[in-house]
């Protein structure tokens, strides 16, 4: 088949539907109806000679051929978008999209991002904050700063820094906390990682209390709840030094537990651009200078 005959609209319709997992959402993104998306995909399947989706009672699923095509097409469309962006900016600008944990973005990256901009004025950085569960491919991320053990399939991971989890609370609550055992009678704010508080209590040589109460999906919400006096949160305090310095929250103990590391990651299938390499060099140098 002559690839030059493939209609761009059909490729865009397939890419959007595959990435979003929905014909309706693809239509909303491309500002057309679901029927138009379905029609374009059927035309593409006819040209290709094989199906791209399995139609299920509730939704759609990618065929093996579609799974192989999607990352290639997504990368190609992203490259076209980046080149158009560069041309509109006079042919000099490059753009990178970086996924970042909200706590890392506010606590470390944003206060330093101007330094990167001064070093690389021709690189535009797009920041997408998330809760560590984003899909690098489907969210169109070039780089992803995430937390964990660094073992993500098909991913290059460069360790940046560790950030021990330590308790934080409101100034009023801190007046009632003198030693780790005092936390046994306080309301403990939890993340979806259920092992964090038990690890901390064992490090403090205490029997962990029965877990109960509110659960949050990110450290920013945990800190905000703690600052409002709703309980004690266990967070990477190094990412909230400005809140601590401002007296919004208090860190009653230095005792911390390590549950992972912050990593700069890139899908190995994603070709590294000059802008991506520049950001990697800059951020690793920033952490090397502080260790």
N, C-alpha and C positions, 0 to 999 in steps of 0.2 A: 504494500500500500504506500502511496505517495504521501509522506507526512505533511507536505506543503498544502495538501487539500483539507487538512483537519481544520474545522472552523474554530476560531478563537472563542466565540461565545459558548460553544459546546464544551470546550476544555475548561473554561471558567466555571460553567454550571456544574460539571463533574467535580472539580476541585473543591468548590464551596460546599456541595452536598456531602462529599466524602469527609471533609474536614469538620463540618458541623454535625454530621450524622443525621441530617434532616433535609428533605426537599423544601419544606416550608421555610426553614431558617435560611437556606441558601437563597430562596426567592426574596426574602426580606433583605438579605445582605446585598443582593444584586439589583434590588428594586424592580423585580418582575414577579409574576404569579407562579405558584407551584406548578401549574400546568405547563408553563413555558420551560421551567427547569426540567421537568420530566420529558418534554418533547426534545430538548437539546441533548439530554443524556441518551435517549433512544437513538437519535441520529448518530451520536458518537459510537454507541455500541454497534450499530449497523456498519459504520465505516471500519471499526476495529475488527469486527468479526467475532467478538466474544462479549459476554455480559460483564458489567462492572458492579452491579448490585444484585443482591438477593432480596426480593421483596418479601418482607415478613409481615405477620398480622399487625405488629406494632413497630413500625419503623423500617429501616433498611440495614443491610450488612454488606460490607465490601467482599467481593470475590478475591481470590488469591491474585488474579491479574491486576485488580484495582489496587490492592495493597502494595504491589510492586510499583505501580505507576504513580500513586499519590505523592510519595516524597520527591520523586524526580520532577513532577509537574509543579508542586508547591515551591520547590527551590527555583525552578525556571521562572515562574510568575513573580516570585520575590525579587529575582535578579532584574527582571524587566522594570518592576516598580522602583527599585533602587536606582537604576540607570536613568529613568525618567526624572526621578527626584534630583539626581546629580545634574542632569542637563538643565532643568529649570533653575537650578542654583548657579548657573554659569559654567557648568562642567567641572566644578571643583569639589562639591560636597559629596561625602559618603554618609551612609546612614546605617546604624546598627540598632537592633531591637534587643533589649536586655531584660530578662525576667529576674525579679529580685524579691526576696522575702520582704514584707513590709517593715519588719523590725530592722533588718539590715539596711534597707533603703534610707529610713529616717535616722537610724542611729549611727551609720558609718558613711554610706555612699553620698547622700545628698550634700552633707557639709563639705565634701571634697570634690564634688563633680565639677565645680568651676575650675579647679586645678587642671583637670583633664581637658576641659574646653579651651583653656589658655594654651596648653601644649599642642592641641589638635583642633584648631579652629575650623577646619574643613570637615570635621566628623560630627554629624548630628546624632545624638543619642536619644532613643525612644525607650522610656522606662515603663515596664508593666509589673506592678506589684501583685503578688499572689501569696498563697498559704503553703507553698512547697509542694503542691500537687498539680501544678500546671503540666500540660503536655507540650513539650518543647516544639515538636513538629506542628501540631495543630494550632498552637498559639502563635506560630510564626516567629519563634525566638531564635536569635543568632547565638546568644549566650544566656546562661541561666545560673544565677547565684543561688544555691540551694543548700540545705542543711541535711546532714546524714553521714553515712559511712563511706561515701564515694563510689559505691559499687552499683552503678546503674548501667544496664545493658546497652551496649553500643554507644557508650558515652565516654569522652575524654574528660577527666576530672582532675583539677589542680587544687590542692589544699590551700586555703587562704588563712584561716585562723580558727582557733577554738574559742568558745565562749561558755564557760561553766554556768549552769543554772543555779541561781541563788534566790532566796525569798525576798520579796519587796512588798511593801504595804503603805498605807496612808500614814502621815505623821501622827494622827490621833491613835491609830492602831498600834504604832510603834511604841507608844507610851506604856502599853500593856504587855510588851514582849521583852523579856530580859534574857532568856536562854532558849535554846531550841525546843526544850520540852514544853514551853508555853504554847507552841504552835499546835499541840495536840488538842487544845480546847478552842482553837480559832477555826473560822470557816476557811477552807482551803479552796482556792480557785484552780481549776484544772484545765489542761489542754487535752486534745484527743489522744495524746500519748500517755496511756494509763500507768506506765511504769515510772514516771518521773518523780512524783512525790515519794513513793516507796523507796526509790534509790536514795533520795536525799535523807530521809529519816534513818535509813540503815547507815548512811555515812555519818550521821549524827549519833549513831549507836542507840537508836530508839526503835521501838516496834511501830511500824507504820499504822496509822489509824485506818478504819474502814473508809474506803473512798465513797464520797457522796457529794452532791451539790452540783453547781453549774459547771459546764464544760464549754470551752471556747476553742475556736479553730485557728487563732493566731495570737502572738505575743502582744500586739498592739492593743487588742481588746482586753487581754488579761491585765495589762498595766493600767488601762483606763478604769477597769472595774476596781482594781486595788486602790487607785488614787481616790476613788469615790467612797472608799471605806467599806466595800462589799466583801472584803476578805483579803487573804494573803495569796499572792501569785508567785509562781516559780518560773523565772524568766532568765534569759541571758542578760544579766545586768550591764555587761559591757556595751550593749546596744542601747542602753537607756541612761547613759551618764548625764545627759542634759536634764532629764527629768529629775534625777537624783540631785544634781547640783542646784536645780531651781527649787528643791524642797517639795516637789509635787509628790514624790514617793520617797520612801526610806528603805535602805538595805540594812536590816538589823544585824545580820551575820555575814561574815566573809566566807563561811563554808559553802562550797559549791560542788556540783557533780557534773562530770563530762558525759554527755550522751551522744556527741557527734561533733562534726566539724563543718565550717562553712566552706563550700567548694565553688570554684568557677568551672562550669561545665559547658560542653559543646557536643552535639551529636556528631559522631565520626562521619556520618553521611553528609554532613553540612560542610562544604568547602570553606576553609578559613580565608576570609578576605583581609585586605590590608587594615581596614578599620577594626576588625575583630582582633587581629594580631596586636594592634596598637593598644587597644583597651586591655588585653591580657598582659602585655608588657608593663603597662602603667600600674594596674592594680596589684600585680604580684610584687612589683618594686615597692609600692606603698607599704605592703605588709612586711616585706623583707627589711625595710628601714626601721620598723618598730619592734623587731625581734632581736 
